[in-house]
Amino acid sequence: MLKRVSPYIGEYKKYTVWATVMMSIGIIANIVPYFFLYQIISPLTRGEQVGASFILIRVAAIAACEIIFSVTYVQGLTFSHIGAYNTLKNLRVSLQGKLEKQPLGNITELGTGRIKKVFTDDIDQVELLLAHAIPEGIANTAIPVIIIVLMFVFDWRLGLLSLVPLVIGMFAMGMMMKSGLEKMNAYYESAACMNNTIIEYVNGMEVVKVFNKDGDSYKRFGDRVRSYRDFTLDWYKVCWPWMAIYSSVLPCLVLLMLPFGSMMVLGGTITLDRMVLVFCMSFAVGPSVLKALNFAGKFPQLDYKIAELEKMMEHPPLKEGTASFKGSGLNVEFKDVHFGYEDTEVLHSVNLSLKQGTTTALVGESGSGKSTLAKLLVHYYDLDSGSITIGGQDITDMSLEALNDQVAFVSQEQFLFNTTLYENILIGKPNAAKEEVLKAAERAQCNEFLERLPDGIETQAGDGGKQLSGGERQRISLARAILKNAPVIVLDEATAFMDPENEEKMNAALDEIVKDKTVLVIAHRLSTIRNADKICVMKEGKCIAADIHDKLLNDCPEYKKLWDASVSASTWKVREA
């Protein structure tokens, strides 16, 4: 376990060491009073007279020990928490670095619920190990061992008797841990599944209400929560009996010492005061052992958590070079591209050329591979085979920063951060002057709705951009892309939220963004791309035809079918009564 944690502790390891030392001193200080107590009781067992000063000195010593315990234990906890939270910082930063290198597609597949659970809940629970289990566990284990050795020194028979409850308690602890480990993987999978379902339920509340699916959605939500509850209770039911055994037996080291020790005193084989001394020592052992074993039960869970944290990020990182863009021109080439999700190939030997300064459109039925092909150009995933080049340079040879400087990606669902609209546009070019940002907003046809907002471009976008309509969010994202001014543009359903009233404005915004660019566009409204320089028809993961609109209409039955369906949909209207 420590081997897994140590790479993340780094320079803060010294705090864990000092925490262990301080807590050990504190535990010793908490045990010493039992010896002073023995010194008070021992004369009484022998019928000796002691003065008040004798008792007061030992009472004062006991009070001093308790003060030392409080100070050193608190200081130990301070050191352990400094080390723990800095280690959590290192762990989160390390995972964030690995997450950044993962293909975006893999991150999406993980789900926001699982990622949130990992970066907050799971990592926070590692704090228990670092701040408590390691320093307190070590201290609470070492000190009882020393005391038990001393018990054997004073009387080996009583020492042996004290070990019997320890053996029984540790056996029960081992059985509990064994039972828990068998169910641990399924338990955490159940928790992750519940988290994803809860987030989906909350995010989909609007759709659920509009379509009266409260019953179905809540049933799924309830089933996941009940499943997690039932699984957790089943796990605890297995562990509870063993937990009850070790919790009740371990603190009672005198369980056998009391009857047998009393017989030994009556038999004259041991003095009463020596038996009292061993009894006092045993009272100091039980709580420490119980605390140490309770921490021991956490180690498998925490070991699993760190293993899962690392496992989640163990996917091969995105293939990324270090070179800057050195391409000759801005022609884009898809060469024999193959790609699949897990074991299912969805793109089969796709070859496509995008000439510099031209617009190429991808059309096809849903599931034909259009969006996947577009996302591959922005390195959303790694290819299974083949290559994608810009100006003759493979995109995997470039650093992501270099590639992102060359390509702008505008999808149908652009995310806006919960900050001002100005700052959302500024993401496209962080060092841009304010005049550039305002000009980009104007070119994206944003002024029409910005003038209506109380604070104009300084208005807060809201969580996920919810203060704006879908079309307004789209125009902000277009302004962001215009400001970025990348030479290659990918538009994935960029007109998805276009309504008749805003169609002219959206088209004007699109004209601004594609001007003099190499453009790859996906659109279900074929009327918007009929004038493209090239139209590529996708079907079942293959490019079955690529030409201009008129030629495809005559020579490609699949395109004609798509065109006829698009025309029919554009003329559809509600019949008047």
Secondary structure, 3 states (H helix, E strand, C coil): CHHHHHHHHHHHHHHHHHHHHHHHHHHHHHHHHHHHHHHHHHHHHCCCCCCHHHHHHHHHHHHHHHHHHHHHHHHHHHHHHHHHHHHHHHHHHHHHHHHHHCCHHHHHHHCHHHHHHHHHHHHHHHHHHHHHHHHHHHHHHHHHHHHHHHHHHHCHHHHHHHHHHHHHHHHHHHHHHHHHHHHHHHHHHHHHHHHHHHHHHHHCHHHHHHCCCHHHHHHHHHHHHHHHHHHHHHHHHHHHHHHHHHHHHCCCCHHHHHHHHHHHHHCCCCCHHHHHHHHHHHHHHHHHHHHHHHHHCCHHHHHHHHHHHHHHCCCCCCCCCCECCCCCCCCEEEEEEEEEECCEEEEEEEEEEECCCCEEEEECCCCCCHHHHHHHHCCCCCCCEEEEEECCEEHHHECHHHHHHHEEEEECCCCCCCCEHHHHHHCCCCCCCHHHHHHHHHHCCCHHHHCCCCCHHHCECCHHHCCCCHHHHHHHHHHHHHHHCCCEEEEECCCCCCCCCCHHHHHHHHHHHHCCCEEEEECCCHHHCCCCCEEEEEECCEEEEEECHHHHHHHCHHHHHHHHHHHHHHCCCCCCC
